[in-house]
Amino acid sequence: MGWMSIAPLIFILAIFYLLLILPQQRRQKKWQQMLGELKTGDKVVTTGGLHGTIIALRDDYLHIRVPPDNLRLEVSRASISSVITGEEPTKAATK
């Protein structure tokens, strides 16, 4: 009798784990791997929306060059949200 009263709770917790916690852990692991594989010359996007090219790497931060004035910015390694892999289309190519 006691088992049947806690079975729905166990079922809800299992669904919660499978739908929310497990995917977040996978995303976090993939992001950590991406941060570990950064190298100079990679084009990156920060969480603030800045697009730039890595010119120097340090332990906890990196230097990126941001166009059009070639500003050199120091940003936290954790602020990198993604690496741009392919060439993005230019404005002339999209017209």
The first five atom37 places (N, CA, C, CB, O) and aatype in JSON, in Angstrom:
{
  "aatype": [12, 7, 17, 12, 15, 9, 0, 14, 10, 9, 13, 9, 10, 0, 9, 13, 18, 10, 10, 10, 9, 10, 14, 5, 5, 1, 1, 5, 11, 11, 17, 5, 5, 12, 10, 7, 6, 10, 11, 16, 7, 3, 11, 19, 19, 16, 16, 7, 7, 10, 8, 7, 16, 9, 9, 0, 10, 1, 3, 3, 18, 10, 8, 9, 1, 19, 14, 14, 3, 2, 10, 1, 10, 6, 19, 15, 1, 0, 15, 9, 15, 15, 19, 9, 16, 7, 6, 6, 14, 16, 11, 0, 0, 16, 11],
  "atom_mask": [
    [1, 1, 1, 1, 1],
    [1, 1, 1, 0, 1],
    [1, 1, 1, 1, 1],
    [1, 1, 1, 1, 1],
    [1, 1, 1, 1, 1],
    [1, 1, 1, 1, 1],
    [1, 1, 1, 1, 1],
    [1, 1, 1, 1, 1],
    [1, 1, 1, 1, 1],
    [1, 1, 1, 1, 1],
    [1, 1, 1, 1, 1],
    [1, 1, 1, 1, 1],
    [1, 1, 1, 1, 1],
    [1, 1, 1, 1, 1],
    [1, 1, 1, 1, 1],
    [1, 1, 1, 1, 1],
    [1, 1, 1, 1, 1],
    [1, 1, 1, 1, 1],
    [1, 1, 1, 1, 1],
    [1, 1, 1, 1, 1],
    [1, 1, 1, 1, 1],
    [1, 1, 1, 1, 1],
    [1, 1, 1, 1, 1],
    [1, 1, 1, 1, 1],
    [1, 1, 1, 1, 1],
    [1, 1, 1, 1, 1],
    [1, 1, 1, 1, 1],
    [1, 1, 1, 1, 1],
    [1, 1, 1, 1, 1],
    [1, 1, 1, 1, 1],
    [1, 1, 1, 1, 1],
    [1, 1, 1, 1, 1],
    [1, 1, 1, 1, 1],
    [1, 1, 1, 1, 1],
    [1, 1, 1, 1, 1],
    [1, 1, 1, 0, 1],
    [1, 1, 1, 1, 1],
    [1, 1, 1, 1, 1],
    [1, 1, 1, 1, 1],
    [1, 1, 1, 1, 1],
    [1, 1, 1, 0, 1],
    [1, 1, 1, 1, 1],
    [1, 1, 1, 1, 1],
    [1, 1, 1, 1, 1],
    [1, 1, 1, 1, 1],
    [1, 1, 1, 1, 1],
    [1, 1, 1, 1, 1],
    [1, 1, 1, 0, 1],
    [1, 1, 1, 0, 1],
    [1, 1, 1, 1, 1],
    [1, 1, 1, 1, 1],
    [1, 1, 1, 0, 1],
    [1, 1, 1, 1, 1],
    [1, 1, 1, 1, 1],
    [1, 1, 1, 1, 1],
    [1, 1, 1, 1, 1],
    [1, 1, 1, 1, 1],
    [1, 1, 1, 1, 1],
    [1, 1, 1, 1, 1],
    [1, 1, 1, 1, 1],
    [1, 1, 1, 1, 1],
    [1, 1, 1, 1, 1],
    [1, 1, 1, 1, 1],
    [1, 1, 1, 1, 1],
    [1, 1, 1, 1, 1],
    [1, 1, 1, 1, 1],
    [1, 1, 1, 1, 1],
    [1, 1, 1, 1, 1],
    [1, 1, 1, 1, 1],
    [1, 1, 1, 1, 1],
    [1, 1, 1, 1, 1],
    [1, 1, 1, 1, 1],
    [1, 1, 1, 1, 1],
    [1, 1, 1, 1, 1],
    [1, 1, 1, 1, 1],
    [1, 1, 1, 1, 1],
    [1, 1, 1, 1, 1],
    [1, 1, 1, 1, 1],
    [1, 1, 1, 1, 1],
    [1, 1, 1, 1, 1],
    [1, 1, 1, 1, 1],
    [1, 1, 1, 1, 1],
    [1, 1, 1, 1, 1],
    [1, 1, 1, 1, 1],
    [1, 1, 1, 1, 1],
    [1, 1, 1, 0, 1],
    [1, 1, 1, 1, 1],
    [1, 1, 1, 1, 1],
    [1, 1, 1, 1, 1],
    [1, 1, 1, 1, 1],
    [1, 1, 1, 1, 1],
    [1, 1, 1, 1, 1],
    [1, 1, 1, 1, 1],
    [1, 1, 1, 1, 1],
    [1, 1, 1, 1, 1]
  ],
  "atom_positions": [
    [[0.82, -1.18, 0.0], [0.0, 0.0, 0.0], [0.87, 1.26, 0.0], [-0.93, -0.01, 1.2], [0.57, 2.21, -0.72]],
    [[1.95, 1.28, 0.81], [2.84, 2.43, 0.89], [3.59, 2.68, -0.42], [0.0, 0.0, 0.0], [3.84, 3.82, -0.8]],
    [[3.94, 1.6, -1.1], [4.65, 1.7, -2.37], [3.81, 2.42, -3.43], [5.03, 0.31, -2.87], [4.34, 3.23, -4.19]],
    [[2.54, 2.13, -3.47], [1.66, 2.74, -4.48], [1.46, 4.24, -4.23], [0.31, 2.03, -4.48], [1.15, 4.97, -5.17]],
    [[1.64, 4.7, -3.01], [1.45, 6.12, -2.74], [2.66, 6.95, -3.15], [1.15, 6.33, -1.26], [2.52, 8.14, -3.45]],
    [[3.87, 6.36, -3.16], [5.05, 7.13, -3.57], [5.47, 6.87, -5.01], [6.21, 6.82, -2.65], [6.38, 7.54, -5.51]],
    [[4.85, 5.92, -5.69], [5.19, 5.62, -7.08], [4.99, 6.82, -8.0], [4.35, 4.45, -7.57], [5.86, 7.06, -8.84]],
    [[3.91, 7.59, -7.9], [3.77, 8.77, -8.77], [4.87, 9.8, -8.54], [2.41, 9.42, -8.55], [5.34, 10.43, -9.48]],
    [[5.29, 9.97, -7.3], [6.36, 10.91, -6.99], [7.67, 10.47, -7.63], [6.53, 11.06, -5.48], [8.4, 11.29, -8.19]],
    [[7.97, 9.2, -7.55], [9.19, 8.66, -8.17], [9.12, 8.83, -9.69], [9.39, 7.18, -7.8], [10.12, 9.17, -10.32]],
    [[7.97, 8.58, -10.26], [7.78, 8.74, -11.7], [7.99, 10.21, -12.12], [6.36, 8.27, -12.11], [8.66, 10.47, -13.12]],
    [[7.45, 11.15, -11.37], [7.6, 12.57, -11.68], [9.07, 12.98, -11.56], [6.73, 13.43, -10.73], [9.56, 13.73, -12.41]],
    [[9.77, 12.53, -10.55], [11.19, 12.84, -10.39], [12.03, 12.26, -11.53], [11.7, 12.32, -9.05], [12.97, 12.9, -12.0]],
    [[11.7, 11.06, -11.98], [12.43, 10.45, -13.1], [12.22, 11.26, -14.39], [11.97, 9.0, -13.31], [13.18, 11.49, -15.13]],
    [[10.99, 11.67, -14.65], [10.72, 12.48, -15.84], [11.43, 13.82, -15.74], [9.2, 12.7, -16.01], [12.01, 14.29, -16.72]],
    [[11.4, 14.45, -14.56], [12.09, 15.71, -14.34], [13.59, 15.57, -14.63], [11.88, 16.2, -12.89], [14.17, 16.43, -15.29]],
    [[14.19, 14.49, -14.16], [15.62, 14.26, -14.4], [15.9, 14.08, -15.89], [16.1, 13.03, -13.62], [16.84, 14.67, -16.41]],
    [[15.1, 13.27, -16.56], [15.34, 12.98, -17.97], [15.1, 14.19, -18.88], [14.46, 11.84, -18.41], [15.79, 14.35, -19.88]],
    [[14.14, 15.02, -18.54], [13.8, 16.14, -19.42], [14.55, 17.43, -19.09], [12.34, 16.4, -19.34], [14.73, 18.26, -19.99]],
    [[14.99, 17.63, -17.87], [15.63, 18.88, -17.5], [17.1, 18.75, -17.1], [14.89, 19.5, -16.38], [17.95, 19.47, -17.63]],
    [[17.4, 17.88, -16.2], [18.75, 17.82, -15.63], [19.74, 17.18, -16.6], [18.74, 17.06, -14.32], [20.82, 17.73, -16.8]],
    [[19.41, 16.05, -17.18], [20.32, 15.34, -18.07], [20.72, 16.17, -19.3], [19.69, 14.04, -18.52], [21.91, 16.24, -19.62]],
    [[19.77, 16.81, -20.01], [20.17, 17.65, -21.15], [21.06, 18.83, -20.74], [18.94, 18.18, -21.86], [21.98, 19.19, -21.47]],
    [[20.79, 19.42, -19.58], [21.62, 20.54, -19.12], [23.04, 20.06, -18.82], [21.0, 21.19, -17.86], [24.0, 20.78, -19.11]],
    [[23.2, 18.88, -18.24], [24.53, 18.34, -17.97], [25.29, 18.09, -19.28], [24.43, 17.04, -17.16], [26.49, 18.34, -19.36]],
    [[24.59, 17.6, -20.29], [25.23, 17.35, -21.59], [25.67, 18.67, -22.23], [24.27, 16.6, -22.53], [26.77, 18.75, -22.79]],
    [[24.8, 19.69, -22.16], [25.15, 21.0, -22.72], [26.36, 21.59, -22.01], [23.96, 21.96, -22.6], [27.25, 22.13, -22.67]],
    [[26.4, 21.49, -20.69], [27.51, 22.01, -19.9], [28.81, 21.3, -20.26], [27.22, 21.85, -18.4], [29.85, 21.94, -20.39]],
    [[28.77, 19.99, -20.43], [29.96, 19.22, -20.77], [30.47, 19.61, -22.16], [29.67, 17.71, -20.72], [31.68, 19.73, -22.36]],
    [[29.57, 19.79, -23.11], [29.94, 20.19, -24.47], [30.55, 21.59, -24.48], [28.7, 20.14, -25.41], [31.52, 21.83, -25.19]],
    [[29.99, 22.52, -23.68], [30.51, 23.88, -23.59], [31.91, 23.89, -22.96], [29.55, 24.77, -22.77], [32.79, 24.6, -23.43]],
    [[32.1, 23.08, -21.9], [33.42, 22.99, -21.28], [34.45, 22.44, -22.25], [33.35, 22.11, -20.03], [35.6, 22.89, -22.26]],
    [[34.06, 21.47, -23.07], [34.96, 20.9, -24.06], [35.31, 21.96, -25.11], [34.32, 19.67, -24.73], [36.47, 22.06, -25.51]],
    [[34.33, 22.75, -25.54], [34.57, 23.81, -26.51], [35.55, 24.84, -25.95], [33.25, 24.48, -26.9], [36.44, 25.3, -26.67]],
    [[35.4, 25.2, -24.68], [36.32, 26.15, -24.06], [37.73, 25.59, -23.98], [35.83, 26.53, -22.66], [38.71, 26.33, -24.15]],
    [[37.86, 24.31, -23.74], [39.17, 23.69, -23.66], [39.88, 23.59, -25.0], [0.0, 0.0, 0.0], [41.1, 23.5, -25.04]],
    [[39.12, 23.6, -26.08], [39.7, 23.46, -27.42], [39.94, 24.79, -28.12], [38.81, 22.61, -28.27], [40.32, 24.79, -29.29]],
    [[39.74, 25.93, -27.44], [39.96, 27.23, -28.07], [41.43, 27.4, -28.41], [39.49, 28.37, -27.15], [42.31, 26.95, -27.68]],
    [[41.68, 28.06, -29.55], [43.06, 28.33, -29.97], [43.1, 29.68, -30.67], [43.6, 27.2, -30.91], [42.07, 30.21, -31.08]],
    [[44.29, 30.22, -30.81], [44.41, 31.51, -31.48], [43.95, 31.37, -32.93], [45.87, 32.03, -31.41], [44.18, 30.35, -33.57]],
    [[43.31, 32.41, -33.42], [42.78, 32.4, -34.78], [41.33, 31.98, -34.87], [0.0, 0.0, 0.0], [40.69, 32.19, -35.9]],
    [[40.77, 31.39, -33.8], [39.35, 31.01, -33.8], [38.48, 32.25, -33.76], [39.02, 30.08, -32.61], [38.78, 33.22, -33.05]],
    [[37.4, 32.23, -34.52], [36.41, 33.3, -34.47], [35.36, 32.9, -33.46], [35.77, 33.58, -35.88], [34.81, 31.8, -33.53]],
    [[35.08, 33.81, -32.51], [34.19, 33.49, -31.4], [33.12, 34.56, -31.23], [34.99, 33.33, -30.11], [33.24, 35.68, -31.75]],
    [[32.08, 34.19, -30.5], [31.02, 35.11, -30.1], [30.94, 35.05, -28.59], [29.63, 34.74, -30.78], [30.89, 33.97, -28.0]],
    [[30.92, 36.24, -27.95], [30.81, 36.28, -26.49], [29.34, 36.3, -26.08], [31.54, 37.51, -25.92], [28.46, 36.48, -26.92]],
    [[29.1, 36.11, -24.8], [27.73, 36.15, -24.3], [27.13, 37.54, -24.45], [27.68, 35.71, -22.85], [25.91, 37.68, -24.46]],
    [[27.96, 38.56, -24.55], [27.49, 39.93, -24.76], [27.21, 40.24, -26.22], [0.0, 0.0, 0.0], [26.72, 41.33, -26.53]],
    [[27.51, 39.3, -27.12], [27.22, 39.49, -28.53], [28.37, 40.01, -29.36], [0.0, 0.0, 0.0], [28.19, 40.31, -30.54]],
    [[29.57, 40.14, -28.78], [30.72, 40.61, -29.53], [31.27, 39.47, -30.4], [31.81, 41.15, -28.58], [31.42, 38.34, -29.94]],
    [[31.57, 39.79, -31.65], [32.19, 38.84, -32.57], [33.65, 39.25, -32.71], [31.46, 38.8, -33.96], [33.94, 40.42, -32.94]],
    [[34.56, 38.3, -32.58], [35.96, 38.63, -32.69], [36.81, 37.4, -32.96], [0.0, 0.0, 0.0], [36.31, 36.28, -33.02]],
    [[38.1, 37.65, -33.14], [39.07, 36.6, -33.4], [40.05, 36.53, -32.23], [39.82, 36.85, -34.73], [40.55, 37.56, -31.78]],
    [[40.31, 35.33, -31.74], [41.22, 35.16, -30.61], [42.64, 35.44, -31.08], [41.12, 33.71, -30.02], [43.11, 34.9, -32.08]],
    [[43.34, 36.32, -30.32], [44.73, 36.61, -30.65], [45.69, 36.18, -29.56], [44.89, 38.1, -30.92], [46.89, 36.06, -29.8]],
    [[45.18, 35.93, -28.34], [46.03, 35.44, -27.26], [45.17, 34.7, -26.24], [46.81, 36.61, -26.57], [44.04, 35.09, -25.96]],
    [[45.73, 33.63, -25.69], [45.03, 32.82, -24.69], [45.79, 32.86, -23.37], [44.87, 31.35, -25.17], [47.02, 32.79, -23.35]],
    [[45.06, 32.98, -22.29], [45.62, 32.89, -20.94], [44.81, 31.84, -20.19], [45.58, 34.27, -20.21], [43.93, 31.2, -20.77]],
    [[45.11, 31.64, -18.92], [44.4, 30.63, -18.14], [42.91, 30.91, -18.04], [44.99, 30.55, -16.75], [42.09, 30.09, -18.46]],
    [[42.54, 32.07, -17.49], [41.14, 32.37, -17.25], [40.55, 33.43, -18.17], [40.97, 32.81, -15.84], [39.36, 33.72, -18.09]],
    [[41.36, 34.0, -19.05], [40.86, 35.02, -19.95], [41.58, 34.91, -21.29], [41.05, 36.43, -19.36], [42.56, 34.18, -21.42]],
    [[41.07, 35.63, -22.26], [41.7, 35.64, -23.58], [41.55, 37.01, -24.2], [41.1, 34.55, -24.49], [40.71, 37.81, -23.79]],
    [[42.36, 37.28, -25.2], [42.31, 38.54, -25.92], [41.69, 38.28, -27.28], [43.74, 39.18, -26.06], [42.08, 37.36, -27.99]],
    [[40.71, 39.12, -27.62], [40.1, 39.0, -28.94], [40.24, 40.32, -29.68], [38.61, 38.58, -28.82], [40.26, 41.39, -29.07]],
    [[40.32, 40.23, -30.99], [40.38, 41.41, -31.85], [39.0, 41.56, -32.47], [41.51, 41.3, -32.95], [38.49, 40.64, -33.11]],
    [[38.4, 42.74, -32.27], [37.04, 42.99, -32.72], [37.06, 44.01, -33.87], [36.16, 43.51, -31.55], [37.58, 45.11, -33.7]],
    [[36.5, 43.64, -35.03], [36.43, 44.58, -36.15], [35.37, 45.64, -35.89], [36.13, 43.84, -37.46], [34.58, 45.43, -34.97]],
    [[35.28, 46.74, -36.58], [36.08, 47.12, -37.74], [37.35, 47.88, -37.38], [35.25, 47.96, -38.66], [38.22, 48.03, -38.23]],
    [[37.47, 48.36, -36.13], [38.65, 49.15, -35.75], [39.75, 48.32, -35.13], [38.24, 50.24, -34.79], [40.72, 48.86, -34.61]],
    [[39.62, 47.01, -35.19], [40.61, 46.08, -34.64], [40.9, 46.36, -33.17], [41.9, 46.14, -35.44], [42.06, 46.39, -32.75]],
    [[39.85, 46.57, -32.4], [40.0, 46.75, -30.96], [40.47, 45.45, -30.34], [38.68, 47.22, -30.32], [40.03, 44.37, -30.72]],
    [[41.38, 45.57, -29.38], [41.85, 44.39, -28.66], [41.17, 44.39, -27.3], [43.42, 44.39, -28.51], [41.37, 45.31, -26.5]],
    [[40.38, 43.37, -27.04], [39.63, 43.27, -25.79], [40.06, 42.05, -25.0], [38.13, 43.22, -26.06], [40.36, 41.0, -25.57]],
    [[40.09, 42.2, -23.69], [40.36, 41.08, -22.81], [39.03, 40.63, -22.23], [41.38, 41.46, -21.69], [38.33, 41.42, -21.58]],
    [[38.68, 39.38, -22.45], [37.41, 38.86, -21.96], [37.67, 37.57, -21.17], [36.42, 38.6, -23.13], [38.67, 36.88, -21.37]],
    [[36.74, 37.28, -20.29], [36.82, 36.05, -19.52], [36.59, 34.85, -20.45], [35.78, 36.05, -18.36], [35.77, 34.93, -21.37]],
    [[37.29, 33.79, -20.22], [37.12, 32.58, -21.03], [35.68, 32.07, -20.92], [38.12, 31.48, -20.58], [35.13, 31.54, -21.89]],
    [[35.08, 32.22, -19.74], [33.71, 31.75, -19.53], [32.68, 32.58, -20.28], [33.39, 31.75, -18.06], [31.53, 32.16, -20.41]],
    [[33.07, 33.76, -20.79], [32.11, 34.59, -21.52], [31.98, 34.2, -22.98], [32.51, 36.04, -21.42], [31.18, 34.78, -23.71]],
    [[32.76, 33.22, -23.44], [32.66, 32.76, -24.82], [31.45, 31.84, -24.93], [33.97, 32.04, -25.28], [31.37, 30.82, -24.24]],
    [[30.52, 32.2, -25.82], [29.32, 31.37, -25.94], [29.42, 30.39, -27.1], [28.1, 32.25, -26.13], [28.85, 29.31, -27.03]],
    [[30.15, 30.75, -28.17], [30.27, 29.81, -29.28], [31.47, 30.16, -30.15], [28.99, 29.81, -30.11], [32.01, 31.27, -30.09]],
    [[31.86, 29.19, -30.96], [32.92, 29.37, -31.94], [32.26, 29.35, -33.31], [34.03, 28.24, -31.82], [31.44, 28.48, -33.61]],
    [[32.62, 30.34, -34.13], [32.07, 30.39, -35.49], [32.94, 29.5, -36.37], [32.01, 31.88, -36.04], [34.13, 29.76, -36.53]],
    [[32.33, 28.46, -36.93], [33.11, 27.48, -37.67], [33.21, 27.82, -39.16], [32.5, 26.1, -37.5], [34.3, 27.75, -39.73]],
    [[32.11, 28.17, -39.79], [32.12, 28.43, -41.23], [32.14, 29.89, -41.54], [0.0, 0.0, 0.0], [31.99, 30.74, -40.66]],
    [[32.32, 30.18, -42.82], [32.26, 31.57, -43.27], [30.84, 32.04, -43.27], [32.87, 31.72, -44.66], [29.95, 31.37, -43.8]],
    [[30.61, 33.2, -42.67], [29.27, 33.76, -42.69], [29.11, 34.55, -43.99], [29.02, 34.66, -41.45], [30.06, 35.17, -44.46]],
    [[27.91, 34.54, -44.56], [27.71, 35.25, -45.81], [27.89, 36.76, -45.62], [26.32, 34.95, -46.38], [27.48, 37.32, -44.61]],
    [[28.49, 37.4, -46.61], [28.67, 38.83, -46.55], [27.38, 39.52, -47.0], [29.87, 39.28, -47.41], [26.5, 38.87, -47.56]],
    [[27.28, 40.82, -46.76], [26.08, 41.54, -47.15], [25.89, 41.54, -48.66], [26.14, 42.97, -46.64], [24.76, 41.45, -49.14]],
    [[26.99, 41.63, -49.41], [26.9, 41.64, -50.87], [26.43, 40.29, -51.4], [28.26, 42.01, -51.48], [25.73, 40.24, -52.41]],
    [[26.8, 39.21, -50.73], [26.41, 37.88, -51.21], [24.95, 37.58, -50.95], [27.27, 36.82, -50.55], [24.36, 36.74, -51.63]],
    [[24.36, 38.25, -49.97], [22.97, 37.96, -49.65], [21.99, 38.78, -50.49], [22.73, 38.22, -48.2], [20.79, 38.49, -50.48]],
    [[22.48, 39.77, -51.19], [21.58, 40.62, -52.01], [21.29, 40.01, -53.34], [22.16, 41.99, -52.22], [20.55, 40.59, -54.13]]
  ]
}
